């Protein structure tokens, strides 16, 4: 966690700085550990100043893999897969800034077949994964985000891979959006919709550069990528919640301006009994997408899905299953499948160990089996997980 500052001399604290601290504390709400003003001898204030300090953390992912001969060049591989540095802070009472910088290395994908260039390379590349601001005080339930960010398509695109409860991205995302999912520069506006039924409903619309190359989109010039996502969240009872999302995205797929339109639906059901919330829970998450791609004189219609279930066995142990089916945006005549079993050990909120067995049926390669082992740790400030 962040080191605590020594108490400043109130006589040296400017009036503007005091006003900013008071306004920020008021806008965030009183909290004894983060936002409350703590009086010290001489009338100094400690906690409010800490709000303005960036929250800094480092997330490390160690990955080990073993695959059948022929599926990849390097059958056994292990070591640091990625190191991610995050910097998050309130700019003022009206906005927040988030920066994520990652250092990672490529690994072979057995669905794509052996790749000696990747197998022989152990170099780490730096990437600015996200860098954006978020407004905090717009009226009418509106919130604006601008910069480089992960788009709001579906259920998991917003999450960084190390935060997921499985070790590889579903084939649906890889084949239609690439290994890293949708991540682009632009603006995102979300609206918390008031409704008479009093359930959580949020509409997000985005316009991004479309310049990021991917399997479905290859923008350029003045061609932007447009996205909309509607999130609906219901409490079915005191133990069970249901989230249903609808997504749509449109952009060009070649320099001539041919378009791809993708619609998606996601469903997440969670059960967590109040009396045993630390020891028992169940989650079922599924997503599907439908793609319409203009390709010269013809239109290619394809689709993909995945479904994931996870049950909590005890306080720290979880077991899950995932099924993948995916066609390709440029080819609806071939498809690939994958079957995965995952075991998670949540040591603390700062460390987890995960084991995944996967049987894959690639579209143009031989079937294979592989085992993945991942250890994820966090040092520094640790933000709350998204629900």
HUFEN-V347621 format. One record per pair of residues at least 6 apart in sequence whose C-alpha atoms are under 6 Angstrom apart, sorted by the first residue. I is the first residue (numbers start at 1). J is the second residue. Records with the same first field share a line. If there is no record, write none. Layout:
I: J  J
This chain:
1: 380  381
7: 46
10: 44
21: 48
24: 93
25: 35
30: 36
35: 47  48
36: 47
37: 45  47  48
38: 45  46  47
39: 45
52: 90
54: 87  88  89
55: 87  88  381
56: 86  87  380  381
57: 85  86  379  380  381
58: 84  85  378  379
59: 83  84  377  378
60: 82  83  376  377
61: 81  82  375  376
62: 79  80  81  374  375
63: 78  79  81  373  374
64: 77  78  372  373
65: 76  77  371  372
66: 75  76  370  371
67: 75  370
68: 369
71: 110  113  114
72: 110  114
73: 114  116
74: 119
81: 104  105
82: 103  104
83: 102  103
84: 101  102
85: 100  101
86: 99  100
87: 98  99
88: 97  98
89: 96  97
90: 96
94: 135  136  137
95: 134  135  136
96: 133  134
97: 132  133
98: 131  132
99: 130  131
100: 129  130
101: 127  128  129
102: 126  127
103: 124  125  126
104: 124  125
105: 124
111: 362
130: 148  149
131: 147  148
132: 146  147  148
133: 145  146
134: 144  145
135: 143  144
141: 191  192
142: 190  191
143: 189  190
144: 188  189
145: 187  188
146: 186  187
147: 185  186
148: 184  185
149: 183  184
150: 158  182  183
151: 182  183
152: 158
153: 247
154: 266
172: 304  305  326
176: 215  216
177: 214  215
178: 214
185: 208  209
186: 207  208
187: 206  207
188: 205  206
189: 204  205
190: 203  204
191: 202  203
192: 202
193: 201  202
199: 234
200: 232  233
201: 231  232
202: 230  231
203: 229  230
204: 228  229
205: 227  228
206: 226  227
207: 225  226
208: 224  225
209: 224
210: 219  224  225
211: 219  220
217: 252  253
218: 253  254
219: 252
225: 250  251
226: 249  250
227: 248  249
228: 247  248
229: 246  247
230: 245  246
231: 245
232: 243  244
233: 242  243
234: 241  242
235: 241
239: 271  272  273
240: 270  271
241: 269  270
242: 268  269
243: 267  268
244: 266  267
245: 265  266
246: 264  265
247: 263  264
248: 262  263
249: 261  262
250: 260  261
251: 259  260
252: 258  259  260
253: 259
258: 294
259: 294
260: 292  293
261: 291  292
262: 290  291
263: 289  290
264: 288  289
265: 287  288
266: 286  287
267: 285  286
268: 284  285
269: 283  284
270: 282  283
271: 281  282
272: 281
278: 315
279: 314  315
280: 312
281: 311  312
282: 310  311
283: 309  310
284: 308  309
285: 307  308
286: 306  307
287: 305  306
288: 304  305
289: 303  304
290: 302  303
291: 301  302  303
292: 300  301
293: 299  300
302: 332
303: 327
304: 325  326  327
305: 325
306: 323  324
307: 322  323
308: 321  322
309: 320  321
310: 319  320
311: 318  319
312: 318
316: 345  346
317: 344  345
318: 343  344
319: 342  343
320: 341  342
321: 340  341
322: 340
323: 338  339
324: 337  338
325: 336  337
326: 335  336
327: 334  335
334: 363
335: 363
336: 361  362  363
337: 361
338: 359  360  361
339: 358  359
340: 357  358
341: 356  357
342: 355  356
343: 354  355
344: 353  354
345: 352  353
346: 352
350: 377  378
351: 376  377
352: 375  376
353: 374  375
354: 373  374
355: 372  373
356: 371  372
357: 371
358: 369  370
359: 368  369
360: 367  368
361: 367
